[in-house]
Each structure stands twice: as structure tokens, then as C-alpha cells.
Amino acid sequence: MEKKRKNIFLFGAGAVIDWNGPTTSELTKLVRECGFPLKSSETKITEFIYQRLLNAGYSEEEINFETIINVIEELIVYYSEFNKTKQTPSLLKIFLAENDLSEIFNYSIKGGIRKHGYYLQIPYGVDWNYARSSYFGENPNQFFLQHLLSLILTEINDRVSKYSLSLKIDKRSENSLKFRTWIKNIYKNSVIRLYTLNYDNLFNSLLEEENIDCFDGFFVSNENYSKVDIKRILLDMDSTVCYNLHGSSFWEVLSQSDIQYPEIFKRKGIHLSLNDNVSTIQMEKGKNIIISNIITGYQKVQKSAITPFRHLQSSFDKDCLIADKITIVGYSFGDEHINEAIKTALKFNDKIQIEIIDPDFIKKDMDLKYLENIFPRLDRKDNKTENNIYSYNNGKIKVFTMKFSDFLHNYMNL
């Protein structure tokens, strides 16, 4: 029997725009408008951080929701009290003065005394319905920022959840039918392995419409929660899969006690209310990391060391090394741990072909910025084969500078 080709697919935010998936700009607006207010005004802390970044010289194009989240995460580490004698890190020197920080910390400690298992009142003097007790004796400033981050992640999760609900009635749209035809034709002669950086279940649900059995990383269960199947993720390299590398709105963090290591499960249905069960662990002494059902911000590498994210990333690494073709849709090459897997594949996988679908790839000089950094030893003598199609390295890398929907409507049979 002839060995089937192995086709790997990587979907970024641009891949779901045609299905009304949330854009980066939309999520940035959402984050700027959510969370807790400052002490002296109704301005949100997230908007305050955004404006301070602008004042520090960052352009609007450089600041998105992940930038704002990264500032909050860096502040959480800064207030961890791991090394009280360290100098103020450069992050604060750049755009946040001490009086700015005092404006941010709009809270009080319930009972007025910091002790094990204390609660915060947010804003100052007001009981917050979703407050939780401190697990590791966190500094109150740090603990307040953890609450803020949890709230932001919940808002993002809810936006994706509502979008995912709309997919239930959109599986027979023109875009959906084109995608189903495209992937079904590839599936006839290939092993297909789908990876998404988004938090939805769009593409595996469309595969199910074609009766293509698709493993998502979790055991099949009749219970409300399904446990992750780590062994199969690591060992099964031939099944059709669709893995959420950065988590899913259908996942949830569960912990039965303050000392039990939290686990991520897949739940039935979509949970739209505020999730107050986001957990905190210490991956390094004094450096707390928020464990949530989705990964965002600039600490993706650290968070990807947590189960099941590390195992899904390992599967992606291995797939890239043995793939015949990697199709990358709507990904801006902004995650170094993902880029490293692609670069490693190009270095050690002689047969690999790369196909990129992105309308802005040439227009915004992404070819200059990314092709030379992500794809080492690239032959920059591009060959424009036809409108909106470019070929590099004798066809080893092909770029379609168009929306995913346009590709599906006009070029999916190439």
C-alpha cells in the first residue's frame, strides 16, 4: 500500500475572519474596555496602560490586547516578592511611574489584615462577588493584578464562546461548504493534522460534518467533563487531529483544593458566565503563572510548559519534522515557539513544502520581515506566478496573498 502523504495545517486569527471570528483589533478594543477602574476615575486600568504605552512612543499598530496583557503579567512577576532588593525593572522605568502604579491598585484587603487565605475587596472597600482566597501568600498588589488578568481572560473567552455558538448555524454557509470540500479532497489521499492558534472549534466541527473522525486531545466521555488523553497526543501520529495549541473556550481549569495541582478538562457546551476558577501555580520560585483555558500575552512559551499545552506543542513539533506539506493560514508569525517548529522543519525535513495564505503578506512587507527570519537561507528572488501568488525557493514555499475565503473559492484545487 502506498504511504499516504502527511499534510499539516496551522490556522491563525486571519483564518476565521470570514466566519466572523474575533479579530486582533476587536479583542484589543474589548480588553481596553474591560476590567477594573482606576482609583480616581472610571477609566479602566487596561485603557490607562494603553495610553501610557502610546505616551512612551509605541505606535497604535504595535499595541494590541496581548501587549496590554503582557504588561499586567510583567507587573505580576515584579510584585512577586521573590527578590525584594532588585532594582525597578526596565518595564516600569519606560512608561509607569510610582504614582501611576498607585492609581492602578484600586483595592483593599477584607478585614484589613494580610494573612493566609485573605480576600481582596475590588474596588476599594467593596466586596467583589468573584474574589478568591490567596493560594501562595501573594503580595496583595500581585494578587490584585491576578484578579484583573483573570477577568480579562474571561472576557476574551466569552467573546470566542459567543462566536462559537454562532457556528452551530453556519456549518452550511458558502465558506463552510468550500472548506469542507477542500479538506475532504485532501483527506482522500493524505493524513491530515490540523492545529489552530484560535480558541474555537470551527474546523474540527466542519470535519465532523463530513463524517471525518477528528481527535481533539481528550477522551470521549458522557460526563460533563472529559480528561485529556496525554498518551495518545504524544504517541498517535497518524490519526486525523485538530488541536488547539493555545487552548479553547470549551476547556476549563478545575482544582478541588488549594494545594491540588490544577487540571484542564474539556467541558460539554459553552460556559458564558465569569470563570472564577482560574488557577495560579509557581513554575519557578517566586514567579506565578496564571493557568487558564486559553493562552495569550507574551508568556506563551512559559505557559506552554503546562499540561496539556506542552504535549500539543510536542505533537506539532514532531508533525512538522515528518510532514510533506505545511499549510499556514492567517498566521502573522508572532509566536516564537511556533516559528521555531517551522524553522526546524525547514532545516531537517528535506521534503517539506510550505504554503502560506495571507492577504497582507506582501502588502505589509511581511515577506521581508518574516520570510528571511522564519525561513533561513531563503532565495529572495520571488517568482510571481500569477495575480496574488508568489513562489520562493523553486516552489518550496508558495504564498497566496488573499483572504482564506478567496483561496477556497478560486485556488483550493491547486
N, C-alpha and C positions, 0 to 999 in steps of 0.2 A: 504494500500500500504506500502511495506517495505521501511523504510527510507534509502536513499542512503548514502553510506559512503562518507566521505569528505577527499579527497586527496590533500595535499598541495605540491607544487614543488618550490624549491628555486635553481636558477641557478646562478653560479658564472662564473668567466672568463674561468675556465677549461672546462665548458660545451660547449663552442662554438669553441674550438680549432680545432675540426675535420671539422668545416665548414670554416676554415681559418679566424676565429675571431682573433683580435689582442691579443697577449699575454702580460703579465706584462713586460717582458724583452723587447719586441718590443716597447711598449709605453714608457718605460724608455729611450731607445735609441732615440726615437722621441723627447722627451722632452729635453734631453741633447743637441740636435742639433738645437732646435728652440728658438725663442725669440730674444732679443736684445744683441748686443755685449758689452763688457766692454769698458771703456774709452780708455785704452791704447793698446788694441789688438783686434783681430777679434774673440777671444774666447767668446763663448756665456755665458751669466750670469748663465744659468742653469748648464752648464758644470763646471763653476767656483765653484758653490755651491756644486756640486757633488764631485769635487776634495777636497774641504775643509772638507767635511764630511769624506772622506777617511782619510785625514790627522789627523782628530780628533779621529780616532780609529774605526769608523764604517766599517764593512765589506761590500763587494760588494753585498752579499746576503741581507744585512739589508737595502740597499738603493735602492729604486725604484722611479718611477715617482711621486708617492704620497708623498714620503719623501721630494722630491725637492719642490713640490707644497706646502707642509706644511711649509717649511722654508720661502717661499715667503709670505704665509698667516700670519705667525707669525710676520714677518717684517712689514706687512701692519698694524697689530694691534699695534706694537711697535711705529710706526710713526703716530699714530692717534692723538697725542697731547692731549689725554684725561687727562693724569696726567704728566705734564712736569717735575715734581720733582722726579719721580720714578727713582730708580736705574736701570742701564742697566740689562735687564733680562738675565737669565742664558743661553738662546738660543744663544745670541751674545758672551757671555764670553767663551763659549765652543769652537767655531771654526771661528768666524768672528771678526776681529779686526777693529778698526775705519778706517784704511787705506784700508782694504778690502771693507768696505761699500762705501767709496768714489769712488772706482773703479767701483762699481755696478751702481751708479747713473749717467748714461750717457745721460743727457737730459738738456734742457734749457727751460725757460718759454717764450712763444711767447710774444714779446713786452717788456720783461724784468721785468715786474711788476706782482706780485701775487695779483689778485683781484677776485671778484666773477665771476665765469664762465670763468676762464682763461684756456688756452690751453698749452699743452707741445709740444716741438719740440724734436723728437727722431730719431736718436741720436742727440747729442748737435748741435744746430743751424740748424737742418734740419726739415722742416715741414713733419709730418707723416700723410699720407692720411686718416688714421682711427682714428685720435685723436678726443676726445670728450671733452666737457667742464666739469669742476668740478661741482658736484651737491651739495656737502655739505661743501664747503670750505676746502677740504682736504689739508693736508700738501703736498707740491709738491713731496717729496720723496715717501710718501704714494701713491699719485696719479700715479706716475710713475710705482710703483710696481703693482698697479691695472691694468694698461695697459699691463704690462708684463704677469700677470696672465690671462687676457682676451685672449691674443694671444696664450698662451699655451693651454688653454681650447679649443680654436678654432681649433688648430692643432689636438688635440685628437678627437674632434668632426668630423673633416674631414676624419680622418683615419677610423673611425667607419662608416661614411656615405658611403665611397667607398666600404667598406666590405659589407654594407647593399645592395648596388647596385648589387654586385655580387650574392647576394642571389636570385635575380629575376630569374636567370637561373640555380639555384642549388636546386630548390624545389623537383626535382625528382632524386636527387643523391641517392646512396645506403643508406647513413646515414639519409637523409631526409625521405626516404620511411620507414626505420626501425623505426624512431622516430614517424612518423605518425601512423604506425600500433600499436606501443606500447601505445601511448596516446589514440588512438581510442578505444582500448580494455579496458582500464581503464575507459574511459568516459561512456561506456555502463552501468556500474553499480555504478558510483560514480559522485559526484560533484567534478570537478577539478578546482583548483585555482593555477595559475602559477605566480610566482614572479621572476624577473630577476634583478641582480645587474649590468648587462651589459647595453649598450646604444643602442642596436639594436632592431629589431622587428622579429628576426628569428622565435621564437617558436609560436607567435600568427599568423604569416603568414603561418606556416605549419598547424596549426589548421584550418585556413580558407580553405586550400587545401582539407581538409576533410569535408568541409561544416559545421564545428563546429563554431557557432556564439560565438565570444570572445570579451568581453567588455574590452577596454584598458584604461578607465578612462575619456574619452572625448565624448561629444555629437557627433552624426553623423551629418555632415554638408556638403553642396555643396559648401561652401565658401572655400577660400584658407586657412583659419584658423578655428580650432574647439576649443571651450571653454571647460574647464574641468567641469565634472559633479560631484561636490563635494557630493551632497546628495546621489547619487547612490553609490559612492565609500564607503560611511560610512554606508549606510542602506541595500544595496543589498549584502547579504552574501551567496546567493545560485546560482548566475549566474556563468558561466564559464568566468574567467577573466585572463588577462595577464598584470601585472602591472610592470612598470619599476621603481623600488624603488629609483634608483639613477639617474633617468632622461633618456632622449633619444635623439639621433641625429635627430629625427623627431620633436622635440619640439623647440620652440623659445621664447625668452623673448621679450615682447612688452611693450612699455611705450609711451604714447602720449605726455608727457611733463615731465619736470624735477621734478615736485612735485607729479605727479600721481604715486601711488603705482604700481610697475611693475607687470605684469601678465604673466603666462606661458601658451602658446597655442600649440596645435599640428598643424603642417602645412602639406599641401599636398606636396608630393615629398620630395626630399632631397636637401638641400641648401649647396653647396660646397664652396662658397666664404667666405672671412673673415667676421665674425659676429661682427660688432662694436656696437651692441645694448645690450651688457651685462650690467646689471644694478647693482647699489650699494645701499644697504639700511643699516640702523643702527638698529640692533636688540637690542643692548644695547648702552647706551650713550658712544660715542667715539669709538665704535667698529664696523667698517664697514664690511659687508659681501657681497661678490660678488654673485649676483643671475645669474645663467646661466642655460642652458637647461640640463646640466649634473652636478652631484655632484662628486667631487673627493677630494683628500687630506685627512687631519686628522680632518677637521672640519665638518664631515658628520652629527654629532649629531646636531650642531647648524643650519646647512643648512637644515636639515630635519624638522626644525620647520616652514619652509616656505611652503605656499600652492603651489602645491598640495602634496609635499613630505610628510608632516605631516599626511595627510589623507590616503595616500597609506600605510605608516608605521602603522597607526592605524588599517587599514584593515588586514595587515599581523599579527599584534599582536593578533587580535580577531580570525583570522583563525587558528593560532597555538593553541589557547586555546580550540577550539572545533574540531580540526582535528582528524581523525582516524590515519592518516599516513602523515609524512613529508618526502619527498624525496629531498635530498640535493646533488646537482651535481656540482663538480668543484669549491667548495667554500672553501677558506682557513681559515675561521673563524677569519678574521682580523677586522671585524666591530662590535664594542661592542653593538651598538643599535640593530643589527640583532641577535647577540648572546643572548642578554637579552630576546628577544622574545622566542627563543628556550629554554633557561633555565626556563623561566616562564611556558612554556607549559609542560615541564617535571615535574615541581613541582606541577602544579594544574590540569593537564589533565591526569587522570589515564589510559585512554585507548590509549594514543599516542604511535605510533611506529615510529622509526627514521630509515631511510635508507640513507646511505652515499655512494656516488660513487666518488672515487678519487684515482688515481694510486699511489700517493705519501703518502697516509695516514699512512701506516705502515713503509714504507721505510725511511721516514724522521722523524720517531718518532712523527708524528702528533697525534697519539693515546695518547701518554704520555703527550704531550704539551696541547692538546685541550680537549680530552675526559674528563680528570679529572677536567679541569677548566670550560668547557662549560656544561658538563653533571654531575651535583653534585650527590654524593652517587653512583658513577658508580662501578659496580662489575668488577674489573680489570682482573678477571680470564677469559680471552678471550677463545673462542672456535672456532678453525679453522675448519669450516665445510667441506671445500674443497679448492682447489687452489684459492687463492686470495679472499676468502670470510671469514669474521670473524663475530662472533656473541657475543654480550655482554648482560648482564642482562637478561638472559634466553630468548634471541631472541628479546628483546625490541628494541635493537639497532643492526643493521646489517650493515657491512661495506664491500663494493666491491672495492678492491684495483686494479682498472683497469680504462682504459680510457672509456669515455662515449660511444664511438663507439663500443668498445669491449663488454660492457654491453648490448647494443642494439642488437648486433649480436648474443650473446650467452645466456644472462640471463634475457631478458626482460619479459619472461613469468613466472618468479619465483614469 
